Amino acid sequence: MDSFELYTLINGKQWTKFLKSLDLGESTFAFPSVADIHSCKAVAYSLNSDGLGRCYNFNVNKAERKVIITVTKK
């Protein structure tokens, strides 16, 4: 999925679809708000707990609202 489509999912707050669309490895995104970062992280935590074979880790810079998401295989 290209960057435009991923940002469309972020702006639409479609966290599950967004996370499942990410490639393995690191990706950096700017989020609209810190609240959106918290919401996306909560969905990622839930997906991690479901044991679907992928793990999502977040490195957050709240001041800039930037997030590095690392996706690995379990």
Buried (B, 14 or more C-beta within 10 A) or exposed (E): EEEEEBBBBBEEEBBEBBBBEBEEEEBEBEBEEEEBBEBBBEBBEEBBEEEEEBBBEEEBEEEEBBBEBBBEEE
